[in-house]
Amino acid sequence: MFAIFRASRKPVTGPAAGPATGTAIGSAPRSGQTAEGLAARLGRLARRGALGASALWLAACDPGAMGANGPSVGRGETVQVALLVPGGTGDATEELLARNLRQAAELAVKDLQGVTIDLRSYDTGTSPAAAGAAAVRAADEGAMIILGPVYAEAANAAGLAVRGRGINVLSFSNNTEIAGGNLYVLGNSFQNSANRLAAYAARNGHGRIFVASERTAGGEAGRRAIESAIAGTGASLAGQASYDFSQQGVMSAAPSIASQAGAAGATGLFLTADTAGALPLLAQLLPENGLSPNVVKYIGLTRWDIPSQTLALPGLQGGWFALPDPGPSQQFASRYQSAYGEAPHPIAGLAYDGIAAIGALAKSGRPNPFSTASLTQGAGFVGTGGVFRLRADGSTERALAVAEIRDNRVAIIDPAPRSFGGAGF
């Protein structure tokens, strides 16, 4: 649930997922580290602005209620695709992300058979205005569909800029607040992860769920996603509690959260926190205050395997989280490493996925392969993390596996579906 919520100039990644989570900053606590030490770490992270995706939610306006029909494409015609990336700033982090997105898209173009893609890359920096201008330039130069940009405001601006041109935009954001009309978000959303995990919990004896969330825009968005998932999957809401996003806020709230969840008879505890924020502290304090993970199943909205040190947290042993199908994900990472001599950025696969979908539609023989109806065809597409499909509301539904942390390792306990309509959907 690659989280591409933007409130700073650092890319926020994860989902891929779980959604996205925040960029893994810092490491999990060492054995024997105290709660006070964890609290100090959380405070340092907060002061540096290294708050995960859940702290970086920023909604943008809906780019329009109607989708785009897209240009007509003749059989065998070269398909011109615009790729909008956050390059051109000189910032090392943004340039790395831009390069990885370009390279992943180029790798996908090389893999296509039976279709010719003219891929043109446009640097947008991190400015919404620049993204809108780049989208207009791409349209003027003949782009049939736009892939990117990354951040929510930039994606929203790009969608608005070409809405009247009949061009759809497949952005790398996972902020569903901007999705709709001609703008799609390819990233894994809070809602997608929450749906998968709540349904699995309901089927496996942990469906009475208590929700703990931070008092941030992202935390509130995560809480709403979890509560919506609970309502739609046969689980039940045992209660909810929130905490201030600070070391003192977490330390003060932990006894009450543990007490409330226990008193409510919760069989599952759904956490919106990620490793870059409050998760390490909660994983220590909640068990210390009597909420044993051996009794109440800890469930994470974000990826708990990024960074890998998180897997060593004692309080998360036996906990569940969702992630893309490890098989395709590892194959993509290996091929990318072989091709470019570096590991792919956590959201680089979204660029590959976008090209794969565009290529599949171009080969379909439809006169308008990039129309809303074509993009949202029910069978979906095969991507770097398994199957996915675009929804009419602009969001992306991705097949996810359910993982459990066992002995500091990831164990897949419910594989990702390989097609739509099966378990997990």
N, C-alpha and C positions, 0 to 999 in steps of 0.2 A: 503496500500500500504504500506506490512510491508517493510520498507526500510532497507535493509541490505547492505548498501554501507559502505565500511570500509576505514577509514583513521585514526582512533584512536582505542584504545582497549576497547572502550565502545560499547555495542551492540546498533545498531540504529534500532528502531522499530516504528511501528505506527499502511501503510497500511496498520494492516493487511489490512495495508493495506494499506483507501486511501493508497497509498503505504505508505505505507509507509511513514511515517513521522519520524522525529527524536524522540528519547526518550523524553518524556515530562519532561522538566527540568524547574524549576521555575513555577511561576503562572502568570495568566493573570493580567493586571494592575487593581488596586483597583479603585473604582469610584473616579473621581476627580484627578487621577494621571495625571501629565503633560506630554507633548511630550518630554520634556527634561529628565524627570524621566524615561520614556520608553526608550529613547536613551541611557541613562546611563546603563539601564538593558541590552540592546542589546550589549553594549560594554563589560559588564562584562561577558556575555555569550560567546562572541567571544573570549575574552582573556582566558577563562577557557577551550575553545575548545568544548563547548556545542552547536555546530552548528547542526542543524537537518540534515536529510538525504540529503537535497538539497545541503548541504555544504560538504558532505562526499563522494561524488561520486568518485570512483576509478575504471577505466575500467581495465579489464584483457584480455589476449589473448583468442581467440576462441579455444576451445579444439579439434576442428576437424570438418570437413565437413560431415563426415559420422556418422550415429547413430550405436548403437550396437544391434545385434540380441538377445542377452541375452541367458542364458543357457536354455536347455529344462527342463521341469518340468513334471513329471509323475502325473497322477490323484491321489490325496490323499497324494502326497509326501510333506514332511515338507519343508517349504520355509525358507531358511536362509537369514535374512536381517541384514545388517550392519548399525548401527546408529552412525554417526560421530558427536560428540558434543564438544563444546569448554571448556571442563573440564580439570582439572589437573594443572591449573595455580596458584591456591590459591587465585586468585582475586575473591572477593565476588560477583561481578556483573556477571562475566563469569560463576562462579559455579552455581549461581541461574539460569541462562539461561540454562546451561547444564542439571541441575536437572529437570527443567520444560519440556524441550524437551524429556528427557527420560520418565518422568511420563506420558506425553501426548501420546507418542508412546505406552507405556505399557497399557494405558487405551484403546487405539484403538485395540490392540491385544486381550484384554479381550472381546471386543465387537464383534469380528469376529465370524462367525458361518460357519462351513463347510470347514475350512481351518486352518492348524496349522502353526504358525509363530515361528521360532527360532530367536528371536531378540537378537543381540549381540551389546553391546555399546562399542565404542572406544573413549577415550579422545584424542583430537587433540590439546588442547590449542588454541592459535590463530595463530599458525605458518603454513604457506602454506606447508613447508617441512614436518612438522608433519602430516598434513592432507594427503599429498601424501603417506607418509609411512604407515599411518593407513589404507588407501584405499588398498594398496598392501597387507598388512597383512590380511585384511578382505577377499580379493580375495583368498589369499593362504589358508585361513581357510574355504573356501567354500561359501562365500557370493554370492548370486544370483543377488542381486541388492543393491545399497548403498543409504541410506537416510541421507542427510546432506552433508557437514558441513554448517556452517552459513555464514561466510564472503566470499566475492567475490574471493579474491586471494586464500583462502584455498579451496573453491569449485572448482576453476579452476585447482588447483594442483591435487585434488582428481580425477577429470575427466580425466586429462592427464595421471595420473598414471595407470589407469585401462582401458584406451581406447583400448589398444591392447588385452585386456582380454575378450572383448565382454560383458562388464558389464556397464549398464546405472547407472547414478548418479542423484538422485533427491535432489538437494540442497535446503537449506532454504534461499538462496539469492533472491533478486528481481532485481539484476543488469543484465539486458538483454544483456549487452556488452559481458558477458562471455558465454551466452547460445549458444547451438548448438552442433552438433555431439552427443556424449553420455552424455552431461551435460544439465540438465533441471533446471530452477529456479522456485520454487513453490511460491515465494512471489509475491504479487500484484505489478505490475510495474506502472511507470508513464504513460506509453502508454495505459494501460488498463483503468486507471482512466480517463485519458484525453479523450479517445474515448467515454466513457460512458457519460461524462459531456458535451462534445461538441455536441454530437448527441442530447442530451436532450435539450440543449440550442437552437439548430437550430430548433427543433420542437415546441419550446415554446416562440418564440418571442425575444430571446436574442442571436441570431446567428451572430451578427456583433461584433466580439470579439477582444478586445485589450489585449495584453499579457504583463505582468510586471514580470521580473525575476531578480534574483541576479546574479552578475558577479562572479559565482563560477562554477566549473565543474558540480555540481549537478543542479544549476540553469539553466545552458545551456542545460543540458540533459532534464530538465523539459520543457524548452521552445521549444525544438525540438519536444518533444512528443506532446505538445499542438498544435503546428503548423501542424504537421502531422495529428492529429485528426481533425483539422479544415478542412484541405484539403479533408479528406475522408468522411465527414459527412454532407456536404451541408451547413455548416456554412461559414463565410467569415472572413478573417483577416483584422481588422480595423487598425492595427499597432502594434508596440511593442516597449518597452523601458526597459532598464536595470539600475541597480543601484549597487554601490559598497556595499559590505557586511560589513558595519560598521554603527554606529549610525549617523555619519555625512553624510555618503553616502546616507542613506535612507532619512534623513531630507532634504538634498540638492535636491534629485531627486523627492520627492513627488509632489511639485508644478508643475513640468514639466510633470510628468506622468498624473496628473489630467487634465492638460491643453490639452495635446495631445489626451488623450482618449475622452475628451469632443468635441474637434474640429473635431475628426474623426467620430463623430456620433456613437460611440460605444454603443451597448446595453448590452454588457457583458464585465467584466473585469476579466481575468483569472490570478490568482496569483500563483506563484510557492512557495512562502514563507510558512513557518510553524511556529507554536507557539513558538518553541524553538529559533527561529531566528527573522526575521523582521516582521512577521505577526501582532503582537500587535501594533507596531509603524505605519505600513501602514494603519491598520484599523482605527487609529485615525487621521493621517495626511491627507489621501486622501479625506475623507469627509470634513475636515476642509478647504481643498483647492478647494472645489466646486464640487467634484465628488460624488454626492449623491447616496448612495445605493438604494434609492427609485426610482432613474431614471436608473442607470446602475447596472445591476445584478452582484454582486461580486461572483466569482466562485473560489473554492480552489482546487488545485491539491493534497493537503495533507488532512489528517483527521483533521477537526476542532473541534472534540469532545474529543480530547486527548491533554492536560488534560481538564476536564470538565469546568474549569474556563474560557476557551476560549469562551464558549458559551455566556458569559456575556459581551463580547466586543460590545459596541454600534454599531460600524461600520460594524460588521458582521451580524447584524440582517437582516433577509431576504436573507442571502447568501446561496449558494449551495455548497455541497461537496458530495463525493461518499463514501460509506462504505459497508462492507459485509452485507448480509441479517441478520438483528438483531435477528430474531427468532432462527435460528440454532446457532448463535454466543452466545446468552445468554444461550441456553440449554447446550452447551459445557462448558461454564464458570461455570455454576451451578453444573454440574456433576463433573468437575475437582475439584471445591472447596469441594464438598462433599467427594470425594475420597481421597484428599490429604491435606485438611485443609488450603489451601491457594488459592488465586486467580491465574489463569494461567498468565504467561508472555504473552505479546501481540502477540508473534509469536509462542507460544506453539502449537497453532492449526495447524500449518504447519506440525508438526510431526504426529499429528493425521491424517491429510489429506493424508499424504504420505502412512501411514499404511493402511488406508481405501482403497486407490487406489490399492495398492499392493494386498490386500486381495481380492478385487473384480476381479482383473485380474487372480489371482491364482485359483479362483473358476470358471473361464470362460471355462475351459477345453481346452484352446488353448495349443498347444505343446510348444510354445515360448511366454508365457504370458508377459514377460518383455522385449520383443523386441520393437524397435522403432514403428513399425506398431501397436502393441497392446497398448502401452502407449499413443499414439496419436489418439486412436479411437474417432470418432466424438461425441459420446453421452456424453463423459466425466464421471465425478464421483460426488458423493455427499460428501461434506466436512463440516467442522465446520462453514464455512461462506456461505454455499449454494453450488451451482453447480460450477464445474470448469473443465477445460480440458487442457491437455498439447498440445502444438502446435509443428509442425515439426521444427520450428526454435529454440526450446528449451524454449520458454516463456510459461507462463500459462495464460489462459484467465479465468477470474473469474467473475461470475455474481455479480453485484453491485447494490445497491439501491442508489437513489438520495435523499439526505436529505436537508432540509431547516432549518435554525435557526430561531425559532419563540419564542419570549418571553423567551430567554435564554435557550431554550430547543431544542432538535432534533425532527423534524417532518419529517417522510418519505413521500415524495411527489410522488415518482415513485418507487414502490417496485422492488426488485431484481427479475429478471426472474427465473423461477424454472426449466427451461430446455433451451437448446440452439436452436436458430433460431427465438426467439421472440424479443420483444422490448428490446433495450439495447445491442443487439449483431449485 
